[in-house]
Amino acid sequence: MKIILLGPPGAGKGTQAKLICEKYKLPHISTGDIFRKHILEETKLGILTKEFIRKGELVPDELTLSLVENRLREDDCKQGFLLDGFPRTINQAELIYDYLLSIDTYIHRVILLDVPSEVVFKRNTGRRICIDCGSTFHITYNPSKYKSKCSYCYGDIIQREDDKEETVLHRLKIYEEERDRLIKFFNTTKLLRIIYGNSPIEDVFKAVCSAIET
Ligand code: AP5
């Protein structure tokens, strides 16, 4: 099963991706998570992308595309994968479709989590993440059992640098600039399902599973 998960920053892509990948046994490919790992490890890619991410700008397409193409070549992606937060420009969408066709790979479903801007703003600014295992929490909606420590691995919980108010507003603006063109593109593939994501996590997950299975 090959799935693409789209939506504004804070729509719940990472939260739903974790549940989907557990249920359907898929590798979770989050471009945001991969970039953050490179930044933490101070790799060449991390040094190149750090400032874009800190400011809430998109990483240039050529860097993002080669990262995704290399990841999709790995053995664990042969049977399926979930792409989280990619593609997010029309250029990325067109190029990845051409690439996937060239390796006889077909996307099964594209899911867009639709959540109003004022809701995602609160979700982003209240989000906290575990620096060890990457699990996501929210100070109000989804707190960790141990406050400043992770429920899963007891690692430290921090706020992402790009979750500061001004940067969140900028990320939302960038998303809105590309949203309609991406929807138009994926509508032509007939694979797109738009799920209303402003409901409890378990309800969104049920709707997502139903969209995947029908
Ligand atoms: P990335 O990490 O992908 O950030 P994003 O798309 O902005 O998405 P987020 O991670 O902010 O949110 P999410 O939708 O995963 O929500 P989450 O589940 O965490 O990318 C970061 C940066 O990397 C980009 O800004 C860009 O610079 C770069 N980048 C990445 N991909 C790129 C690409 N393709 N091209 C170019 N650049 C790229 O949930 C958010 C919060 O809400 C959490 O606290 C969670 O607990 C809570 N929550 C989740 N669901 C619910 C619910 N149903 N009800 C209540 N609370 C909920």
Residues whose N, C-alpha, C, O or C-beta is under 5 A from the ligand:
A	BS01	AP5	G7 P8 P9 G10 A11 G12 K13 G14 T15 Q16 T31 G32 D33 F35 F52 I53 G56 E57 L58 V59 T64 D84 G85 F86 P87 R88 R123 N124 G126 R127 R128 T136 F137 H138 Y141 N142 G197 S199 P200 I201 V204
